[in-house]
Amino acid sequence: MSDDRSHSHEFVQHCFENYFDFLHEHAIAMDRHIIWSNNCIGQFKNARMFYWLCRMHVERGVPHIWSLF
């Protein structure tokens, strides 16, 4: 999304909402969303954003894969 590591979770949510809306408006099917992480999601400062993103995937019917390494 950005190299700035200080974005609020509200900003990131807004970006993802715009992204998913764009895909929907242009009839672009998203068959999955792969998220890479190098740590436990709950330990991130943006754990709320990841929780929200997971809920958004469920609401919009987008399968998602969390890849932790």
N, C-alpha and C positions, 0 to 999 in steps of 0.2 A: 504494500500500500504506500509506504513512505519510508525513507531512511530516518525520519525523526522518531526517536524512541519515546518521546514524551506525549504522544497523542492520548487524549482521554478515551475511555471506552465508548463514550457517546459519539465521538468523531468516527471511530472505527465502525460502529454500528451504522452510522449514517452512510458511510462509504459502501458497506455491504448491502444495505437496503437499496441504494442507487444501482449497484451492480446487478442484484437479482431482479430489480424492476426493469432494467434495461434488457436483460436476457428475456424476460417474460414479454415485454412489449414488442420485441423483434422475433418472437417465436423461436428462440434458440433454446433447445432442450439442454439442460444440465444433468447429465446422467450420474455424476458423482462429484464430490468436492473433497479433495485430498488435502489434509492439513498436516504439515511436518512440524514437529516440536522436539526440542532437545531436553525437555524436562517435564515433570509432572504438571499437567495443566493447572491443578489446584494451587500450585506454588507460585504461579505467575502473578505479577502485579495486576494483570488484566484477566484474572480468572472469571470475573463477571462477564467480560466480553466474550470469552469462550463459551460460557454457559448460555449466553444469549444467542450466539451463533448456532450452537447445537439446537436450541429451541426453534430458531428460524429455519434450519434444515428440516426439522420435523414438520413444522407448519406448512412449508412450501413443497414438501415431498421430495427433497433432494437427499439422496443417500450420501453419507459422509464417512470418511475414513480418517481416523486419528493415527498418525504414524509417529510413535515416540522412539527416539534413538538416543 
